[in-house]
């Protein structure tokens, strides 16, 4: 199949896009809104740069890079797109001043329908397009290239699974990849995969991951410790289960019940990955008989509270600062995992399940350093948490190891910025 065949298929299946939005809207009300943006039916201004980051994780990685671009080019105007409401919320949070001044505009990236993408690009008319990580859409890249737009893949990653899919459809992937003026990839492994797909090595630069350049505000850590004191848990065991999915709720709850049997004052901060999962998590906690409060309600965390349900957005880093250890969700199910670096950068030992294909290199570095452990189920999760709760020295060693990995791998932002500016100039 080539791009024309792909486009015909996408157009034929386009009614399913409405059904998709309706289905997502049942779980997350934000998907019921702003449909016009999904089909390029809104009015946009021309900007020199278009930056696309899919969801919250990619957007968080993109924010410092975009700030550097704004600083390096004072006259630069930017359109920043996302695909998810959580990513959109991060853009509004990070760039409120720029959006208000008109230097930046934001919308959802339209679906990859030819007429939608053409209309969108005709309005925005970008000279440069930066795509974060692996969000490569054939029509977006094709029509941007036809307009003479310079296209850069930033913080690029390509898992074995994605590599196999790209290799399976060379009629789509090869022309698409040939349009990329530069690829700033995270690791040598990704560089090799892109070259195996036909990308010229001269266009590839191994820059490391932007996620290592995470900057922790000292005030945030102070606020987190104050919150822990307010909750009356200064001398108790506290752990976070961050970015967990419904298929992991039971394992997390079981692990905490086993910990409570040894330490009745222990606390779990349970943070579901998506807002539509908040109510399901609350129901699971209630069914398990655990005493919990929902963070969004603002209820007091008293001595009998066993779980704080983190059903708010943008507080995960603060919760890491409250805790002693962290479990990273999306890893006990076949999801691909989520970023463990935020927890490590906050000075926590990290535990993950065996499914972390989207963060293979980061996981390897943290694991080899002694910061991260891989567990298969609730029992192994409990054992790892208990081991470090009861061995303070070993826990501190794991904390230090994570901080060292983060510190020694910084610099991706400067390297990727240089790659992007070279293409723009």
VEXGU-41276 format. One record per residue (C-alpha): x, y, z. Coordinates in steps of 0.5 Angstrom, whole numbers, padded with zeros to 4 digits, always signed. Layout:
VEXGU-41276
X_Y_Z
...
This chain:
VEXGU-41276
+0000_+0000_+0000
+0002_+0007_-0002
+0000_+0014_+0001
-0006_+0014_-0004
-0008_+0008_-0002
-0008_+0010_+0005
-0011_+0016_+0004
-0017_+0013_+0001
-0018_+0008_+0006
-0017_+0013_+0011
-0023_+0017_+0008
-0027_+0011_+0007
-0026_+0010_+0015
-0027_+0017_+0017
-0034_+0016_+0020
-0031_+0012_+0025
-0027_+0018_+0027
-0034_+0021_+0029
-0035_+0014_+0033
-0028_+0014_+0036
-0030_+0021_+0039
-0036_+0019_+0042
-0033_+0013_+0045
-0028_+0017_+0048
-0033_+0023_+0050
-0036_+0018_+0054
-0030_+0017_+0059
-0027_+0024_+0058
-0032_+0029_+0057
-0026_+0034_+0054
-0027_+0029_+0048
-0034_+0032_+0046
-0031_+0039_+0045
-0027_+0042_+0040
-0029_+0038_+0034
-0028_+0043_+0029
-0021_+0043_+0030
-0020_+0035_+0029
-0023_+0037_+0022
-0019_+0043_+0021
-0025_+0048_+0021
-0023_+0053_+0025
-0019_+0060_+0023
-0012_+0060_+0025
-0006_+0065_+0023
+0000_+0064_+0019
+0006_+0062_+0024
+0013_+0060_+0022
+0014_+0054_+0026
+0009_+0048_+0027
+0010_+0044_+0033
+0006_+0037_+0034
+0006_+0033_+0041
+0001_+0028_+0042
+0000_+0028_+0049
+0002_+0030_+0056
+0008_+0026_+0056
+0011_+0029_+0049
+0008_+0036_+0051
+0012_+0036_+0058
+0019_+0034_+0054
+0017_+0039_+0048
+0016_+0045_+0053
+0023_+0047_+0055
+0025_+0046_+0048
+0020_+0051_+0045
+0022_+0056_+0051
+0029_+0056_+0048
+0027_+0057_+0041
+0022_+0063_+0043
+0029_+0065_+0046
+0033_+0064_+0041
+0029_+0067_+0036
+0025_+0073_+0039
+0021_+0074_+0033
+0019_+0067_+0032
+0011_+0065_+0032
+0009_+0058_+0034
+0003_+0054_+0033
+0003_+0048_+0038
-0002_+0042_+0036
-0003_+0036_+0041
-0008_+0030_+0040
-0010_+0029_+0047
-0014_+0034_+0052
-0008_+0032_+0057
-0003_+0035_+0052
-0008_+0041_+0050
-0008_+0043_+0058
-0001_+0042_+0059
+0000_+0047_+0053
-0005_+0052_+0056
-0001_+0051_+0063
+0006_+0052_+0060
+0005_+0058_+0055
-0001_+0062_+0058
+0003_+0069_+0057
+0005_+0067_+0050
-0002_+0065_+0048
-0005_+0071_+0051
+0000_+0075_+0047
-0001_+0072_+0040
+0006_+0070_+0039
+0003_+0062_+0040
-0003_+0059_+0038
-0006_+0052_+0040
-0011_+0047_+0037
-0011_+0040_+0036
-0008_+0037_+0030
-0013_+0035_+0025
-0014_+0028_+0023
-0010_+0025_+0017
-0015_+0026_+0012
-0012_+0030_+0006
-0017_+0035_+0005
-0017_+0037_+0013
-0009_+0037_+0013
-0009_+0041_+0006
-0014_+0046_+0009
-0010_+0046_+0016
-0003_+0047_+0013
-0006_+0053_+0008
-0008_+0057_+0014
-0002_+0056_+0018
+0003_+0056_+0013
+0009_+0054_+0017
+0016_+0054_+0014
+0019_+0049_+0019
+0015_+0043_+0022
+0018_+0039_+0029
+0014_+0033_+0030
+0016_+0030_+0037
+0018_+0023_+0038
+0014_+0018_+0033
+0008_+0022_+0031
+0009_+0021_+0024
+0003_+0022_+0020
+0003_+0020_+0012
-0001_+0026_+0009
+0001_+0031_+0014
+0009_+0030_+0012
+0007_+0029_+0005
+0003_+0036_+0004
+0008_+0040_+0009
+0014_+0037_+0005
+0010_+0039_-0002
+0009_+0046_+0001
+0017_+0047_+0002
+0016_+0046_+0010
+0023_+0043_+0013
+0021_+0037_+0017
+0025_+0035_+0024
+0023_+0029_+0028
+0025_+0031_+0035
+0027_+0027_+0041
+0025_+0021_+0036
+0024_+0014_+0038
+0023_+0008_+0034
+0021_+0001_+0038
+0022_-0005_+0035
+0014_-0006_+0035
+0014_+0001_+0031
+0020_-0001_+0027
+0017_-0008_+0024
+0010_-0004_+0022
+0014_+0001_+0018
+0018_-0004_+0015
+0012_-0008_+0013
+0009_-0002_+0009
+0015_+0001_+0006
+0010_+0004_+0000
+0008_+0009_+0006
+0014_+0009_+0011
+0020_+0010_+0006
+0017_+0016_+0002
+0015_+0019_+0009
+0021_+0018_+0012
+0025_+0021_+0006
+0021_+0028_+0007
+0025_+0029_+0014
+0030_+0034_+0014
+0033_+0032_+0020
+0032_+0027_+0026
+0034_+0028_+0033
+0034_+0021_+0036
+0035_+0019_+0043
+0039_+0013_+0042
+0044_+0009_+0038
+0039_+0003_+0037
+0034_+0008_+0034
+0039_+0011_+0029
+0040_+0004_+0027
+0033_+0002_+0026
+0032_+0009_+0022
+0038_+0007_+0018
+0035_+0000_+0016
+0029_+0004_+0014
+0033_+0007_+0009
+0034_+0014_+0012
+0041_+0017_+0010
+0045_+0017_+0017
+0047_+0024_+0015
+0040_+0026_+0017
+0041_+0023_+0024
+0044_+0026_+0030
+0044_+0021_+0036
+0042_+0027_+0042
+0039_+0023_+0048
+0032_+0024_+0051
+0030_+0031_+0053
+0026_+0027_+0059
+0033_+0027_+0062
+0033_+0035_+0062
+0028_+0035_+0067
+0029_+0041_+0071
+0026_+0040_+0078
+0024_+0047_+0082
+0026_+0047_+0089
+0020_+0050_+0091
+0016_+0044_+0089
+0020_+0039_+0093
+0019_+0044_+0099
+0012_+0044_+0098
+0012_+0037_+0097
+0015_+0036_+0104
+0010_+0041_+0107
+0004_+0037_+0104
+0007_+0030_+0107
+0007_+0034_+0114
+0000_+0036_+0113
-0002_+0029_+0112
+0002_+0027_+0118
+0006_+0022_+0115
+0013_+0025_+0116
+0015_+0018_+0120
+0011_+0013_+0116
+0012_+0009_+0109
+0009_+0013_+0103
+0009_+0011_+0096
+0006_+0013_+0089
+0003_+0009_+0084
+0004_+0014_+0078
+0000_+0013_+0071
-0003_+0007_+0073
-0009_+0004_+0069
-0015_+0000_+0070
-0011_-0007_+0069
-0006_-0005_+0074
-0011_-0003_+0080
-0012_-0009_+0083
-0005_-0011_+0084
-0003_-0004_+0087
-0009_-0005_+0092
-0007_-0012_+0093
+0001_-0009_+0095
-0002_-0004_+0099
-0006_-0008_+0103
+0000_-0013_+0104
+0004_-0007_+0106
-0001_-0005_+0111
-0001_-0011_+0114
+0006_-0010_+0116
+0005_-0002_+0117
-0002_+0000_+0119
+0000_+0007_+0118
+0003_+0007_+0111
+0000_+0011_+0105
-0001_+0010_+0098
-0002_+0016_+0093
-0005_+0012_+0087
-0005_+0017_+0081
-0009_+0014_+0075
-0006_+0016_+0068
-0013_+0019_+0065
-0018_+0023_+0068
-0024_+0018_+0065
-0020_+0013_+0070
-0021_+0017_+0076
-0028_+0014_+0078
-0026_+0007_+0076
-0020_+0007_+0081
-0025_+0010_+0087
-0030_+0004_+0086
-0024_-0001_+0086
-0021_+0002_+0093
-0028_+0002_+0096
-0029_-0005_+0094
-0023_-0007_+0097
-0025_-0003_+0103
-0019_+0002_+0104
-0020_+0008_+0107
-0019_+0014_+0102
-0020_+0021_+0100
-0020_+0024_+0093
-0015_+0029_+0092
-0020_+0033_+0088
-0025_+0034_+0094
-0020_+0037_+0098
-0022_+0033_+0104
-0017_+0033_+0110
-0012_+0027_+0110
-0013_+0024_+0117
-0009_+0019_+0121
-0014_+0013_+0119
-0013_+0015_+0111
-0010_+0009_+0108
-0010_+0012_+0100
-0010_+0019_+0097
-0013_+0018_+0090
-0009_+0023_+0086
-0015_+0025_+0081
-0013_+0032_+0079
-0008_+0034_+0073
-0001_+0036_+0074
+0001_+0034_+0081
+0004_+0028_+0080
+0011_+0031_+0081
+0009_+0034_+0087
+0006_+0027_+0089
+0013_+0024_+0088
+0016_+0029_+0092
+0012_+0027_+0098
+0013_+0019_+0097
+0019_+0015_+0099
+0018_+0010_+0093
+0015_+0010_+0086
+0011_+0005_+0082
+0011_+0007_+0075
+0004_+0004_+0071
+0003_+0002_+0064
+0008_-0003_+0066
+0004_-0009_+0069
+0000_-0009_+0062
+0001_-0009_+0055
+0001_-0002_+0055
+0009_+0000_+0053
+0010_+0004_+0060
+0011_+0011_+0062
+0017_+0015_+0064
+0020_+0013_+0070
+0025_+0019_+0070
+0021_+0024_+0073
+0021_+0019_+0080
+0028_+0018_+0079
+0029_+0026_+0078
+0025_+0027_+0085
+0030_+0022_+0088
+0026_+0016_+0089
+0027_+0009_+0088
+0023_+0006_+0082
+0019_+0000_+0081
+0016_-0002_+0074
+0013_-0008_+0071
+0016_-0012_+0065
+0012_-0008_+0059
+0016_-0002_+0058
+0018_-0002_+0051
+0017_+0005_+0050
+0022_+0007_+0055
+0027_+0001_+0054
+0034_+0005_+0054
+0032_+0010_+0060
+0029_+0003_+0064
+0036_+0000_+0062
+0040_+0006_+0065
+0036_+0006_+0071
+0036_-0001_+0072
+0044_-0002_+0071
+0045_+0004_+0076
+0041_+0000_+0082
+0035_+0005_+0082
+0030_+0001_+0078
+0027_-0006_+0079
+0023_-0010_+0075
+0017_-0014_+0078
+0012_-0019_+0075
+0006_-0018_+0080
+0003_-0016_+0086
+0007_-0020_+0091
+0014_-0018_+0087
+0012_-0011_+0088
+0010_-0012_+0095
+0017_-0015_+0096
+0021_-0010_+0093
+0017_-0004_+0096
+0018_-0008_+0103
+0025_-0009_+0102
+0027_-0002_+0101
+0022_+0001_+0106
+0026_-0003_+0112
+0033_-0002_+0109
+0034_+0005_+0109
+0041_+0005_+0107
+0039_+0001_+0101
+0034_+0006_+0099
+0038_+0012_+0099
+0043_+0008_+0095
+0038_+0007_+0090
+0036_+0014_+0090
+0043_+0017_+0089
+0043_+0012_+0083
+0037_+0015_+0080
+0040_+0022_+0081
+0046_+0020_+0078
+0043_+0017_+0072
+0039_+0024_+0071
+0045_+0028_+0072
+0050_+0024_+0067
+0045_+0024_+0061
+0043_+0031_+0061
+0045_+0036_+0055
+0040_+0033_+0050
+0036_+0039_+0050
+0042_+0043_+0047
+0044_+0038_+0042
+0037_+0038_+0039
+0036_+0045_+0039
+0042_+0046_+0035
+0040_+0041_+0030
+0033_+0044_+0029
+0036_+0051_+0029
+0041_+0049_+0023
+0035_+0046_+0019
+0031_+0053_+0021
+0037_+0057_+0018
